[in-house]
């Protein structure tokens, strides 16, 4: 057998984790060798293996046919084979399947129902939910929760134990429908499942009794006899079973046990004497009454209820009015005004109530008319206010005594009190001056200590109130006043110029503190005692040189505080530091004005200043004078321009001069002498370049930055010097500065147009042009001349050292050369460049010329990683990249251009012809197209292009993008209220166009089911009743049902339907009268058809019992007479004053029970009676 060299089968890759990728990579590769070179074919054997795995028969690539399920089988033994024409070799591969979280938890033991009593304590466990997940790790760990959370029950997340967390009440809610959510703990894609838990609450005797006919309140008269029944109290048991008896007791509020309550009947009676005026009884009684349910042995149970009973006492007139005191005493001032309230606390009270407590209050006795009281009419109790009615006078009446009465309509109901009032004497007279104004005149040089005048005031009061003393209102510095005698004395010197008149305010105060005001006027006479005083200590004036006669150089003014003629002033110039004959002084509008008669020369004035002395003299006798200095500034004129020492400056500097170095010092002069326009005012400026700075004061020119001759080799600057003139008066000098920059070899050659690529056909002859390289050096002369060389040497190429042109050397270029060094030198030329400067500078790096050796086209394009398979999620954004086509051809002719042919009517993809990246051009929708087959064509770049083709299979993966849809959206259902539990209400139809878990639906009732009367199948969508229905409690339901798909968490979608349930009535309730009995009175002669009574019940009226022929009823429930009697047997009997008419009420035709009073609705054998009183006529 020649085929003995076939080698054993080898697996080159063992396993790939199964994931939900866009496209699935190969699991592993099969590889075998046949030294004889015969073609090999790979495959897989076994029915189960072939169901899950496929093998490319040529390449040996192993792929999955369908998704694996670890929970079904976690390990597989797969047999693969390879064969040539004559022999087959087999090998077995152990494939272990890793876990993926693809199973939601499963509930066990459904349906979940439990019955618990309503008194189940908080914290007790009532049920345990069981669910498991076949996945491994966190994907198999289950956590429970309620969805939505319940306010009454909690579930243990790990164990599934359901616990009561809030007290339950059967009378409030008798059933709960809870949704349990079981979620695994996978961190990336957690899965969950829902289940329904129905909890039914059973009734327990736990309702307290309740009082009827609330509220309890009544009014009774005081002094009512013992044993009188106030009210009967009643309470009933609220529980639904057999009602218990009730026991009644008073808990609180029964002061002195004045009331008694019968324990069994609930009758409340009077048990003691009631006096409304007793403070304990006046506000009435608020009794707290307790009703207790009694056990079968009449002992009290724990079921109790309490309420309050308000009882008010009605008053009788049995009390006389009284004052709070038998007498009142007070002292008041005689100055008390009319209306003044006396400080007395008078209170009158009649302890009776209402009109029984009304009485009149009045004063009587001597001089009682000087006072008044209010109020005069009182009900119950009032504070009596006494006020002054007429002016009082201590000198006329010093005390008062009279009586105060409180009189009720009954003659023997009178109150009495005595009032005593004493007046207090007051100071009521003021002092009076002998004159309203005292006048005196004296010269300003009157000596201190001189007595000036005496003032006098009198007071009509006696004793200490009549003694008068004197004071200044504001104590003056110049005068003093004797408080006992009234003499006014000069205390200090006077000055006419400071104060010409004094007006003094004096006070006359008696012994009681009363005051009167007077005035003293003191006139001061002038004496010449003040010299002239200039307004300023010194004056300053100014004028310009060469200016003609100036009218005003300075304005001077002095004042004299004396009065005319002592204050008349004259002015003279007594001295001048220069040009004394040039100045004169005249009076203009009260000012002494200094002027010049001839122009002045600034250069002849020392420092530009002239100093004058001016004297002012008054008109007194003897006359007084004063002097003041005047400084006159002569202002220079700007009449000389600045001038530079040279009109032009020429400078040469090297380009490597440092920043801030001094280049040149320029200087200008100005012949003006003043600082304002002369040398000190000059300011320099520079124009022409920002590379240089000029010191505006010194004229120093410096560099501001490093210079670069290669950027600029010469600068022409303009220097200006300006003096201190302003506007047209300013003078300017100008000079130019020429700066030449000298070159330094500071730039190395730099390569241009990098990188360099050249195409050369192999076997090209000698001196074949390849490419030209270029390096630039911006320096000047030899510093900028570049020399080229090949380094290291390359035997295949030469270069011109001056031009940089590269040519072939004549050595053979062989593209297929197997010598790696020659192959590298043929494809890469390293060039260096250096300038001719001193020292020479070399380019910072060599440049490389990459040579592409051209070849002939003789290979087809070849695809990699065949077959092409890709998976793409639907809804991927337009322009998303999801696959790349690769080709290994690297020669020139191997440059690949890709094209795409579509094998289906729609073209939803685009292929980049150069990169091979496939992108989407439309939003993919799995529900429309779930798989594409695309044909890809590869073209090479040869003159005669070669092509290859391959097929790409694109599978569109489902994304949860479809919303569940009900059909119809609204379900109308009618049910009889007698339907049993678990009765089917409606079968809901809902569809989801997604696939897999995304289309799996779960149903929930989310609205209209607060009392838990309905449930919906978690998977089948069937709505059922949970408990019995009662139309009288609720006649219709509006249920909101939601269908939720099982998509990934966070992207689940919900559809909504409305189920309208109408509950139809079943006759399951007896009619009930609203009252136990009805009573009215009628005349015996009342005519036929008269309405006499309105009877109400909870059902439709039927008829009156047939043995009472005198009455009939209307459809509205009114009873009336059938007509006048025609025979004695039909007439209303005159001897009967009261008739009792049994009335039977029936419901509709199908109702078999009558209508009875509430207390008798369980004893159907009794009729209801209506009583009528017949009045004789």
ABEGO torsion letter per residue (X at the ends): XAAAABBBBBBABABBBBBBBABBBBABBBBBBBAAGBBBBBBBBEAAAAAABBBBAAAGBBBBABBBBAAABABBBBBBBBBBAABBBBBBBBBBBBBBBABBBBBBGOBBBBBBBAABBBGBBABBBBBBBABBEAAABBBBBBOBBBAABBBBAAAGBBBBABBBBAAABABBBBBBBBBBABAABBBBBBBBBBBBBBBBBABBBBBBGOBBBBBBBBGBBBGBBABBBBBBBABABBBBBBBBBBABGBBGGABBBBAAAGBBBBABBBBAABAAAAAEBBBBBBBBBBBAAGBBBABBBBBBBBBBBBBBBABBBBBABABBBBBBBAABBBGBBBBBBBBBBBABBEAAABBBBBBBEBGAAABBBOBABBBGBBBBBBBBABBBBAAABABBBBBBBBBBABAABBBBBBBBBBBBBBBABBBBBABABBBBBBBAABBBGBBABBBBBBBABBEAAABBBBBBABBBAABBBBAAAGBBBBABBBBAAABABBBBBBBBBBAAGBBBBBBBBBBBBBBBABBBBBABABBBBBBBBGBBBBABABBBBBBBABBOAAABBBBBBABBABGAAABBBBBBGGBBBBBBABBBBAAABBGGBBBBBBBBBBABOBBBBBBBBBBBBBBBBBABBBBBABABBBBBBBAABBBGBBABBBBBBBABABAAABAAABBBBBBGBAABBBBAAAGBBBBABBBBAAABABBBBBBBBBBABBEAABBBBBBBBBBBBBBBBABBBBBBGOBBBBBBBBGBBBGBBABBBBBBBABBEAAABBBBBBOBBBAABBBBAAAGBBBBAGBBBBAABABAAAAAAAABBBBBBBBABOBBBBBABBBBBBBBBBBBBABBBBBBGOBBBBBBBBGBBBGBBABBBBBABABAAABBBBBBBBABABBABBBBAAAGBBBBABBBBAAABABBBBBBBBBBABABBBBBBBBBBBBBBBBBABBBBBOBABBBBBBBAABBBGBBABBBBBBBABBEAAABBBBBBABGAAAGABBBBAAAGBBBBABBBBAAABABBBBBBBBBBABBBGABBBBBBBBBBBBBBBBABBBBBABABBBBBBBAABBBGBBABBBBBABBBBBBBAABAABBBBAAGBBBBAEBBABAAABBBAABABBBBBBBBBBBAABABBBBBAAAAABAABBBBBBBBBBBX
